[in-house]
């Protein structure tokens, strides 16, 4: 019978050939020192350099190193999602391949999951070795994410994180959602989220793979994950609320304009036809939009009910079954 693994280390890599040998040796040294059983899952995200060849070379001497390779670059979220599917350790650690995350943090992260019973522990690079062009926007987005999600983390996008195995098996990461994994976890019911200050090391090899556009896509992804997580199971709550408000506002304005005309006729005062007033057309638009939003919510609700899958509900324990 195979011994249960303590730790799975998931490492997405894109053109990181130069750093892999040092990273592999560093992780292995930490694991041996603390007596952990482990596996390293290195996902080559469509690299165009010698990353895959280096992975195969390292796996010959380190049988705990397992590799997977994409046919093209799909992004960090896809790499993490594949790693989550294949991870078998009780604790799953994610880290970047560029040596900016320190494997020396692994034992403490493992302890926080296993002994302190956190569902997820996110690293916080309190002292960063990045240019101000990255640190200032990063702080802004972390601030916005804290407000929207209610999760008190300082660094949502830190690549160094630790999870219970059950957590990674029940979340789906796609697009660029890796930045908001703590948010996804919370809305899947894994709300015991901790934070640990970790050491951030200056990049030793290569160049960063992320440009300024990540801040734009990051903001759009935050809106997306917030909307989907909150309203995926109850779309009528979103569309119906705004649809009802729009319809009611348009209806009240229309009633007011009609009453105003009737009163003017009754009081023998000059008046304008309802259709001659711009406000009437605004009210009409509000009514139409309200009906459309309400119908969109109704149809989305029917679609959700028709496609409901019981497997999406997580059972964490069973007795007598």
N, C-alpha and C positions, 0 to 999 in steps of 0.2 A: 504494500500500500504506500502510495506516494505521501511524503510528509507535506503538511499544509504550509504554504508559503507565508512568511510574515509580511513581506513588502513587494509590491510591483512598482517599478519606476518607469514612468512613461515619458519618452523624450521625442517630441517632434523635431525633425531636423530638415533644414533646407539649405543646401550648399554650406555645410559645416564640417567638411572633411578634415580640416586642420585641427579642430578641437576634440574630435571623438576619442582619440587614443588617451589623452589626458583625462577626459571626463570619465571614460570607462574605468581607468585605473583608480581614479579618485573615489568613485562610487564603490568599487569592489573593496578598496582598502577600508572604507567606513563600515561596510557590511561585515567584513571579517572581524574587525576590531570589536564590534558589538554583538557578534554571534547571530546576526539575522540570516534567515533563509530568504532568498530574493530572486527576482527576475528583472531584467532590463528589457523593456519593449521599446525599440528604436524604430520610429516610423519615418522613413525617407519620403518627404513630401515632394516627390518629382524633382529631385536635385539634378543639376546639370554638370556637377563636378564629380569627384570621386567618392562622394559620401557613401553610396551603396557598396562600392568595392571595399572601402575601409570597414564598413559594418560586417561584411562577410569575413574579412580578414580577422577582425577582433573576435568574432564568434567562434573561431577555431580554438582559441586559447581559453575563452570565457564562455562556458556552456550555458551560463545564466543569461547571456545576451541573445535576445531574439530580435529578428528584424522583419519589417514589413515595408513594402515599397509601392507607392502610387505611380501610375503611368504618367501622370503630369502633376503639376502643382495645384492642389485643391485647397490649401490654406490650413492654418493651425487648428481650426475647429474640427475639420474633417479628420485630421491626424489624431487629435485627442479622442474623438468619438470612437475611432477604430481601436485605439489603445484601451479605452474603457471596456469595450466589448470583449477584449482578449485578456484583460487583467485578472489574475487569480489570487493575488495576495490579499490578506486581511486588510491591509492598509495600502492605499494607492497614492503614490507620490507623483506629481507632475513637475517637470522642470525643463527649462530651455537648454538647447545644446551648445550655446555660445560661451559657456563657462561663467556667465554673469550670476548664475544661481549656484550657491555653495552646497555640495552634498553633505558637508559637515552639519547642516541643519536637520538632516533626516532623522537622527535618533530622537531629538526633542519633538519633532512633528509626530513621529510614531507614538511617543508617550502621550501626547495631547489627545490623539485619537483613541488609543487603547485604554488609557487610565483615566483621563479627564472626560472621556465619552463625548467628544465633539463629533458632529457629523462631518464637518469640513473645517479645516484650518487654513487660512489664507496668509501668505507671507506679506510683510510690509517692509518695503525697501525704504526705511526712514531716511537713510543717507544714501543718495543716489549719485552715480557717476555718469550722469547724462547731461547733455547740453540744455540750457534754459529753454530752448525751443521745444523740448519734449516734456520737461518737468512742469512748466506752468500750465499748458493745456491738460496734462494728465491730472494735475490737482483740481482743475476746474471740473473735469468730467467725473472724477471721484466724488467731488462735492455734490454735483447734480444727482449722481446715482445714489448716494447716501440719502438724499432728500426723498427721491421717488420710491426707492425700495424699502427704506426704513432699516437697512442693515448698516451697522456702525463699523464699517471697514475703511481704512485709509487708502488702500491700494487694491482695487478690484482686479486690475489687470496683471498683477504679479504672477509670473509663470510658475513660481514655487508654491504648490498647494498640496495638502494631504486630505484624503477622503476615506471614509469607511467604504468597503467594497460594495455594500448594498446601495450606497448613494450613486456611484458611477454606473451601476447596472440599471438604474431607473431614471436616468436623465438622458436627454438627446441634445447634442450640441451640433449646430450647423451654421452655415454662413460665416459670420464673424462673431458668433455668440460666446466665444471663449472668454471674452472680456467680462461677461456677465454671468458666469457659472454660479457664483454665490446667489444671485437673484433667481436663477432657474432652480437651484436647489431649495431655496426657501419656499417657492411656490409649488414645489413638489412635496412639501411637508417636512423637509430636512432643515429645520430652522435653528438648530444648535450650532451656530457658526462662530468660530473663534479666530483670533488673529495673533500672529507672532512676528516680532521684529526680526528680520533676517538681514544677513550681510549681502550687500550688492557690490559686485566686483566689476571693474572696468573691463570692457570688451578687449580680449586678448588677440583674437584672430578675426579676419573678415570685416564685413560692414553690416549695419542693421538692415533688416529686410522690410522695415515698415517706414512709409513716408508720411507726409502731412495729411494725405487723404484718409488715413485711418481715423483721424479725429472727426471727420465728416461722417464716415460710415459708422463710426462708433456711436455717434449721437442718434443716427437713424436706427441702429440696432437696439439702442436702449428703448426707443419708442416702441419698436416692434416687439421686443421681449416683454415689455410691460403690458402692452395691449393683449398679446396672445396669452400670456400667463394669467391675466386677470379675467379675460372675457372669452377664452376659448370654449369653455363649457356653458357660458351664459351670454351669448352675443346679444340677446334681446335687452339685457340690462344696459348695454352701451347704446345700441342703435335705437332701442325703444325710448330710452330716457331723452336723448337729444331730439328724436323725432316727435315725441309728445310735446316737449317744450316749444319746438318750432311751430307745430300745428296750433297749440293753444295760443301762442303769441299772435300768429296770423289771424286766428279766429277772433280773438278779442279786438284786434285793430279793425277788422272788417265790421264787426258789430258796432264798434264806436263810430265809424264813418257812416254807417246806415242810420244809427240813432241820431247822429248830428244832422243828417239831411231831413229825417222825419220831424225832428224838433224845429228845424228852421222853417219847414212848410207849415207846421202847426202854429208857430209864432209869427207867421207871415214875414219872415226875414229873408234876405237874399242868401242864396246857397249855390254851391258848385255840385255838379253831378259827381257821384262817387267815382265813376270811371275817369273823370278828369283830374283826379288827385293822385300824384305819384305814390303816396303812402298806401293807396289801395293795391297797387301792383307789387309793392314790397310785401304787403300782407299776403297776397295771392302766392307769391314765390315761397314765402315761409310755410304756407299751408301745403303746397305741393311737395316741398322738400321734407316736411314733417311726415307726410304720408309715405314718401319713398323710403325714408329712413326706417319708419316703422315696419314696412313691408320687407326691407332688407333684413332687419332683425328677426322678423317672423320666419323668413325663408332660411336664414342661418340657423335658427333654433331647430327647425325641422330637419335640416341637414345634420346637425350635431346629434340629434336624437336617433336618426336613422343609421348613423355611423358609429354610435357609441360602442366601445369595446370594454368588456369587463376587465381585460388584462391591464388596463391603464390604472386600475386601482391597486395599490400596493398592500399586500398582506404581510406584515412583519413577524407574525407569529401564528401558530396553529396548535390546537389541543384536541386530541382524540380523532384526528383525521388522517 
